[in-house]
Amino acid sequence: MNTGFCDIKTSDLVKASWNYKEDNDFLMNKLVENIRRNGQIENIIVREIGNGKYEVVNGNHRLDALMVLKFDSVYCYNLGEISEIQAKRIAVETNETKFSANDKSLADVINEIVDNFDVKDVLETLPYSEMELDIMLGNMKEPDIEPEETENPYTQKIESPIYEIKGENPAISELFDDKKTKNLVLEIENSEIDEEIKEFLMVAAQRHIVFNYSKIAEFYAHASKPVQELMEKSALVIIDFDKAIENGFVDIISEAEDMIKEDIENE
């Protein structure tokens, strides 16, 4: 095959055994949703390795995502019959020649995206968690992580985030989207199924309610003390990590601390 851009069957592509990029389930899920939404808009770089096969030089994780989405063929750039060491150099050159983002400019762009798209949809494709997005948009102060006064380099103290008023108090209708839940409930109510099963499905339908945590953070900052306390108990916001542990929302923190202690003791 000639060098240059071409379509290659997924079955003819081989992942590079020397690929140095780490796996990350969180980012892989985002990548799959990105390609599901936009299609394959970035080509994969390959080299010919004989027997009609092509080794992926740049795009191993993209290939994984494309295979999850059952793509039959992939748009590639074929480097031809180059050596492995040449391929490795090109992999580093194309993977690592990246420019850092300006935090403020990035936050402005993200803010504009959130204003024009559903938050749940945005969180499916952008490589950020809900908390990271809230911090970036200024709805939450980034938790301060300071080492405790100990020789243990792994122990960290987490400061609770601070919610401050940034703008107008949002309306209740802006805090969540329950359209899908209402449609499901209506469908369940009209179905001819056992009442006990119907009751269970009614409860399960509530999990499709989408919360707008950016708006919730702003609403919390405007709310009265009793309302704030109830929001904390519902884990809509987390102000006091000790209370959150008591309420059972972040037990994982205690588990993580135990794991760190165990690792240190075994060293």
N, C-alpha and C positions, 0 to 999 in steps of 0.2 A: 504494500500500500504506500502511496505517496505521503510525504510529510505534509503537515498542515492540518487545518480543521477538517473534521470528518465525523460521521456517526459510526459508532462501534457497538456491537451487541454486548449487552451486559454480561452474557455468558463467556465472552472472550476476554474480559478484563480480569486481571489478577492483582490483588492488593500487594503492596510492597512489604516484604517481611522486615525491611529495615526502616519502615516508617517510624519517625521519632515523636509524632504527635500523640499525646495521651488521650485515652478514651474518657468521655464525660457524658453520663446519661442525661444530665440536665440539658447540656448544649445539643446533644443528639436529638432530643425531643423537639427542641426549638428548630433545628435544622430541617427535620422532617416536615414540620408545620410550615416553615418558610418555603420549601420546595412544593409542598401541597398547595400553598396559596399562590405562588408566583411561577411555578414550573422551574425547569432547569435553566437558569439565566447565567450561570457561570460554567465555563467548560472545565473538563478534567484534562490534565496533562499526562500523557502516556508515552511509553517507548516500546518498540517491538522487541519481543524476546523469543521469537520463533514459534513454529507450529500454529501460526494464526492467533497467537496470544499476545496481549499487551499488558505490561506492568504499569500500575498507576504511580506516577512520579509525584503528582500534586493533586489531591482530591480523594484520598482514601475514605475519609469520613463522609464526603459527599456521595461516594459510591454506595456506602452502607445505607445512607438515607434513601437514595434512588432505588435500591433493592427492596427496602421496606415498602416503598410506594409502588413496587412491581413494574418499574420501567423496563421495557424490552431492549432499548438501545440508549446510548449516552452520547452527548455531544462532546467531542474530545479534540485536543490538539496533539497530533502524533509527532513526536520528535524523531522518529525513525529508529534505526539500529545504532543507538549510542550505548556506551559502556555504563556499568552500574555507577562508577564513581562520577561520571559526567552527570548522570541522573540525580545523584545525591546533591551535587553542587547546585543544579538547577532547582531542586526541591527547596533547598535552603534559601536560594536567591528569591524565588517566587513566594515562598511562605513567609519569610521574615522581613522582607522589605516593606514594612508597614509604618504608617505615620500615626503618632499618638493623637488622640482627640483633645480638643480644647473643652474642658469640663463645662464651662458656661455655655459655649456655643452648642454643645451636644445637648445640654439640658433644655435650651431654647427649642431645638429641633424636636426633642422628645415631647416637650410640652405641647407643641403644635400638633404632633401626631395624636396625642391623647385627646386633644380637643376635637379632633375630626374623626376618630375611630372609637369603637367600643373598647373599653379598658380590657375586658376579657380577651377580645380578639388580639389586642396589642400584646398582652402578656403571653399569648400562645407562640408568638413569633420573635419578639425582641428578646435578646439574651440577658434578661434581668428578672429577678424575683419581685414580688409585690413590694417588699420592704425596700429593695434597691431602687425601684421606680419611685416610691414615695420620697425617699431621700433625695434622689436626683431632681424631683419636681419641687423640692422645698417644703413638702408637707410633713416631713419628719426630720429631726436632727439625727445625724449619724451617731450611733452609739459609740461612746468613748471606751476604748479597750486599753486598760493600763495593767502592767504587771503588778502583782501583789508583792509585798515586802517579804520575799522568800527567795531561796536559791533555786527553786523549781522554775525553769524557764518556760514550762508549758502551761502553768496556771495563769488564768486571766480573769480580771474583774470587769463585768459588763455594766456600764451605766445605762439607765433607762432612757429611752428616747423622749424628747420634749416636743409637744405639739403646741404650735403657736398660731394665732389668727393671721392668715395671709390675705384673705379677701372677704367677700360677702358670705353670710351664712347660707349654705345650700338648702333647697327645699327637700323635704323627706323623699319626694318622688325621684330626686336626683341621686339618692344614696344606693339604689338597687334597681335591678331590672328583673321583673318576675313574669315577663310575657310567656316564656317557654313553660314555666311552672303552671300558669293559669290554663294554657292550652292543654297540657297534660292532665291536669285535674279535671277539666271539662270532658276530655276523652275517657278518663277513668270512670267518671260519674255516669256517663252514657253507655258504658260497657255492660255486658251481661255476664259478669264473673262473680265468684264467691265474695260475699261482703267482707270477710276477714282478709282476703287477698287484696280487695279493693282498698281497704283501710291501710294496709301495708304500702301499697303503691302510692297512695295519697301522701304518706309520710316521705317516701323516697323521692317524690316529685319536688319536694322543697329544696333538694340539693342542687337543683338547676337554677336557683336564684343567683344572680350575678351581683356581687357587691362592688361598688365603686369606692375603693379604699382611699383614694385621693380626696373624694368628696366627704367620706366618712371622717377622715382626719380633720378636715376643716369644720365639719359639723360638731365634732367632739370639742374642738377648741372654743366654740361659741356656746356649748351646752352648759346647763346648770350642773351643780355638783352631783345631785341624785342621778341625773341622766348619765353623767360621765361614769359614775360608779357602776351602773347597770351595763354600760357599754364595755367597761373593762371586764366585768364578769362574763360577758358574752364573747370576749376575746376579739371584739371588733377593733380594739386598740390594746396595746400592752404598755402600761406605764410602769408597773411595779413587777419585776421579774419574780420576786418572792411570792406575791399574790398569785401570779400566773401559775407558778409551780403548785401552789396550794389548791388552785382551781383545776389543776390537772391538764393545763394547756401546753406546758413546756417541760414535762417530765424528762424529755430527752436531754435537757441540760445536765440534770443530775446523772443520767446514764453516761453521758460523755465524760463528765468529771471522773466518774468511777473508772472508766476505761483508760483515761490518761494516767490516773494514779497507778492502775495495775501495770501499765506499760513501763512506767518509771521504776516501780518496784522490781520488775523482771529484768531491768538492765543491769 
